[in-house]
Amino acid sequence: MKEALSVAWLGITDAQLLNAASAAARISLIVFAAWLLAGLLQRSIRRVRVRLSARLTDRESVKRAETLGRALRYVVGVVVWLLAVLLVLGELGVSVAPLLGAAGVAGVAIGFGAQSLVRDYFAGLFLLLEDQLHQGDVVKLDDHAGVVEEVTLRYVRLRDYDGHVHFVPNGRIGAVVNLSRGFAQAVIDVGISYAADIDRAMALMVEVARGLREDPAFASRIVDDFELAGVERWADSAIVLRGRFKVAPLEQWSVRREYLRRLKRGFDEGGIEIPFPQLTVHLPERPMPAGSTGA
């Protein structure tokens, strides 16, 4: 009786109280359903990611799957709770249509202002899905090159040979040149004198390459026999001979340096001259002064 009197004193009828209680129950149900649905979807994504990671042996592939899993869980959570907020506002009597219209206009404005950010995230998503690079790879991203230290949906972080760190937004990456995928080629260009014996020089290149591959310190780095292409070009002061090694990823530089070191010694012992730049100057003959006898 006292509760009824207090409610009547506040000017609230039984029907209004019943409607308020019903709306509160529906709002609670919406919030609970959103919490349950978001949890189920995110847990399902996490389970799929764990099962996929268990089948992967590459550590970088596992990290890529984890990054994609986090991004998908975040998107699912945002979508579910956004729908829940709209439903709750509808239960509170707030017209959702003007809010959706305003949100559309604001979304367009934000889209124009943050289009580079959106492009970065989309490009990063496909960069991970297509498995274009891993952490630890040596890559060239347009004008930037170095070791990949971190790959995110927003950017790729590189460290070059000088130790400089490059943060490259994914949306600005036009082409990815991966120097450490599967195998690499250590290309050797060697210049010899025009007076040197070309056949002897090529035979020494093959002989030195054979000795390098038989060395236990380099046997595991070199995948196949040395491939001698032959004369590459006639340069200004040298004949350039070209060959290459098929090597393990990231070993092209160490193999090339050691081969050139040994080849220098082999050329010295074989009498093959490694030329230095030469320039021949032709001076025009000066005309004899008038009345000169030349004596």
C-alpha positions in Angstrom: 0.0 0.0 0.0 2.8 2.4 0.9 4.7 1.5 -2.3 1.6 2.2 -4.4 1.1 5.5 -2.7 4.7 6.5 -3.2 4.5 5.6 -6.9 1.3 7.5 -7.3 2.8 10.5 -5.6 5.6 10.5 -8.2 3.0 10.6 -10.9 3.9 7.1 -12.3 1.1 4.8 -13.2 1.2 1.1 -13.0 1.3 0.8 -16.8 4.3 3.1 -17.1 6.0 1.2 -14.3 5.3 -2.0 -16.1 6.6 -0.6 -19.4 9.8 0.6 -17.7 10.4 -2.7 -16.1 9.8 -4.5 -19.4 12.2 -2.1 -21.2 14.8 -2.6 -18.5 14.5 -6.4 -18.9 14.8 -6.1 -22.7 17.9 -3.9 -22.4 19.5 -6.3 -19.9 18.7 -9.1 -22.3 20.3 -7.2 -25.2 23.4 -6.5 -23.2 23.7 -10.1 -22.1 23.1 -11.4 -25.6 25.7 -9.0 -27.0 28.2 -10.1 -24.3 27.5 -13.7 -25.0 27.6 -13.5 -28.8 30.8 -11.4 -28.8 32.4 -13.9 -26.4 31.4 -16.9 -28.4 32.6 -15.4 -31.7 35.9 -14.3 -30.3 36.4 -17.6 -28.6 35.6 -19.4 -31.9 38.2 -17.2 -33.7 40.7 -17.9 -31.0 40.1 -21.7 -31.2 40.5 -21.6 -35.0 43.7 -19.6 -34.6 45.1 -22.1 -32.0 44.3 -25.1 -34.2 45.8 -23.4 -37.2 49.0 -22.4 -35.3 49.3 -26.0 -34.1 49.6 -27.2 -37.7 52.2 -24.5 -38.6 55.9 -25.2 -38.1 57.1 -21.8 -39.1 57.3 -19.3 -36.2 56.6 -16.4 -38.5 53.5 -18.1 -39.9 52.3 -18.6 -36.3 52.8 -14.9 -35.6 51.0 -13.9 -38.7 48.0 -16.1 -37.7 48.0 -14.5 -34.2 48.0 -11.0 -35.8 45.1 -11.8 -38.0 43.2 -13.5 -35.1 43.6 -10.3 -33.0 42.3 -8.2 -35.8 39.3 -10.4 -36.5 38.4 -10.5 -32.8 38.6 -6.7 -32.5 36.3 -6.3 -35.6 33.8 -8.8 -34.3 33.7 -7.1 -30.9 33.2 -3.7 -32.4 30.4 -4.8 -34.7 28.5 -6.8 -32.1 28.6 -4.0 -29.5 27.7 -1.3 -32.0 24.5 -3.2 -32.9 23.8 -3.7 -29.2 24.1 0.0 -28.6 21.7 0.8 -31.4 19.2 -1.7 -30.0 19.4 -0.2 -26.5 18.9 3.3 -27.9 15.8 2.0 -29.6 14.5 0.6 -26.4 15.1 3.9 -24.7 12.9 5.7 -27.2 15.8 7.3 -29.1 15.2 7.5 -32.8 18.0 5.6 -34.4 17.5 6.9 -38.0 18.9 10.4 -37.4 21.8 8.9 -35.5 22.5 6.6 -38.4 22.3 9.5 -40.8 24.7 11.5 -38.7 27.0 8.6 -38.3 27.0 8.2 -42.1 28.0 11.8 -42.6 30.6 11.6 -39.9 31.8 8.3 -41.3 32.3 9.9 -44.8 34.2 12.8 -43.2 36.4 10.5 -41.1 36.9 8.3 -44.2 38.2 11.2 -46.2 40.4 12.4 -43.3 41.7 8.9 -42.4 41.8 7.3 -45.9 45.5 6.7 -45.7 45.1 5.0 -42.3 42.3 2.8 -43.7 44.5 2.0 -46.7 47.4 1.0 -44.5 45.2 -1.4 -42.6 43.7 -3.0 -45.7 47.2 -3.3 -47.3 48.6 -4.8 -44.1 45.8 -7.3 -44.0 46.5 -8.6 -47.5 50.3 -8.4 -46.8 49.8 -10.9 -44.0 47.2 -13.0 -45.9 49.4 -13.4 -49.0 52.5 -14.2 -46.9 54.7 -11.7 -48.7 57.3 -11.3 -46.0 58.2 -12.6 -42.5 60.0 -11.2 -39.6 63.8 -11.7 -40.2 63.5 -11.5 -44.0 65.7 -9.1 -46.0 63.4 -7.1 -48.3 63.2 -4.1 -50.5 60.1 -2.0 -50.1 60.4 0.6 -52.9 63.2 2.9 -51.7 63.6 1.1 -48.4 65.6 -2.0 -47.7 66.7 -3.9 -44.7 65.8 -6.7 -42.3 62.2 -7.0 -41.3 61.9 -6.5 -37.5 58.2 -6.2 -37.2 55.1 -6.6 -39.4 51.8 -5.1 -38.2 48.5 -4.2 -39.9 49.7 -0.5 -39.9 53.4 -0.6 -40.9 56.5 -2.7 -41.6 59.6 -1.9 -39.5 63.0 -2.4 -41.3 66.5 -2.0 -40.0 69.1 -1.4 -42.7 72.8 -2.3 -42.8 73.8 1.0 -41.1 71.4 0.3 -38.2 68.8 2.9 -39.3 65.2 1.9 -38.6 62.6 2.5 -41.3 58.9 2.6 -40.6 57.1 2.0 -43.9 53.3 2.4 -43.9 51.7 -0.6 -45.6 49.5 1.6 -47.8 52.7 3.1 -49.4 54.3 -0.2 -50.3 54.1 -0.5 -54.1 56.3 -3.6 -54.5 57.8 -6.2 -52.2 61.2 -7.7 -53.2 62.0 -10.5 -50.8 65.7 -11.4 -50.9 65.4 -14.4 -48.5 62.6 -16.6 -49.7 63.5 -20.2 -50.5 66.9 -19.6 -52.0 69.1 -16.8 -53.3 71.7 -16.3 -56.1 75.1 -14.9 -55.3 76.0 -13.2 -58.6 79.7 -12.8 -59.3 81.0 -10.2 -61.8 84.8 -10.3 -62.3 86.8 -7.9 -64.5 90.0 -9.1 -66.2 92.4 -7.4 -68.5 92.0 -7.4 -72.2 95.4 -9.1 -72.5 94.4 -11.9 -70.1 93.6 -15.4 -71.2 89.8 -15.6 -70.9 89.6 -19.4 -71.0 92.2 -19.6 -68.2 90.4 -17.1 -66.2 87.1 -19.0 -66.5 88.8 -22.2 -65.6 90.2 -20.6 -62.5 86.7 -19.3 -61.5 85.3 -22.8 -61.7 88.2 -24.3 -59.8 88.0 -21.8 -57.0 84.2 -22.3 -56.8 84.7 -26.1 -56.5 87.1 -25.6 -53.7 84.7 -23.2 -51.9 81.9 -25.7 -52.1 84.0 -28.5 -50.7 84.9 -26.4 -47.7 82.9 -27.7 -44.7 82.3 -24.1 -43.5 80.5 -23.3 -46.8 79.1 -26.7 -47.9 75.8 -26.2 -46.2 75.4 -22.6 -47.5 75.8 -23.5 -51.2 72.9 -25.4 -52.7 74.2 -26.2 -56.2 77.4 -26.1 -58.3 78.8 -22.9 -59.6 77.1 -21.7 -62.8 79.5 -19.9 -65.2 77.6 -17.7 -67.6 80.8 -16.5 -69.5 81.6 -13.1 -70.9 79.0 -10.6 -69.7 80.3 -7.5 -71.4 83.2 -5.5 -72.6 83.8 -2.6 -70.2 86.0 0.4 -70.8 89.1 -1.2 -69.3 88.1 -4.8 -68.6 86.3 -7.9 -69.8 83.6 -8.8 -67.3 83.0 -12.4 -66.6 79.8 -13.5 -64.8 78.8 -16.5 -62.8 76.6 -17.3 -59.8 76.0 -19.6 -56.8 72.6 -20.9 -55.8 72.8 -20.5 -52.0 70.6 -20.8 -48.9 68.5 -17.7 -48.0 70.6 -14.8 -46.7 73.9 -16.5 -47.5 74.5 -14.7 -50.8 76.6 -12.0 -49.3 78.9 -14.2 -47.2 79.4 -16.7 -50.1 80.2 -13.9 -52.5 82.7 -12.2 -50.2 84.6 -15.4 -49.5 84.6 -16.4 -53.2 86.0 -13.1 -54.3 88.7 -13.3 -51.6 89.8 -16.7 -52.9 89.5 -15.8 -56.5 91.9 -12.9 -56.0 94.5 -15.2 -54.7 93.8 -17.7 -57.6 94.1 -15.0 -60.2 97.4 -13.8 -58.7 98.8 -17.3 -58.8 97.5 -18.0 -62.3 98.9 -14.7 -63.7 95.5 -13.3 -64.5 95.6 -9.5 -64.4 92.8 -7.6 -62.7 92.8 -4.3 -64.5 92.6 -0.8 -63.0 90.9 2.0 -64.8 93.0 3.4 -67.6 92.6 6.4 -69.8 94.4 7.1 -73.0 94.8 10.8 -73.9 95.5 11.8 -77.5 97.0 15.3 -77.8 96.6 17.1 -81.1 99.7 18.1 -83.0 100.5 21.8 -82.7 101.1 23.6 -86.0 104.6 24.8 -86.6 105.1 28.6 -86.1 105.6 30.6 -89.3 109.3 30.9 -90.3 110.3 28.0 -88.1 112.7 25.5 -89.6 112.0 22.8 -87.1 115.6 22.7 -86.0 
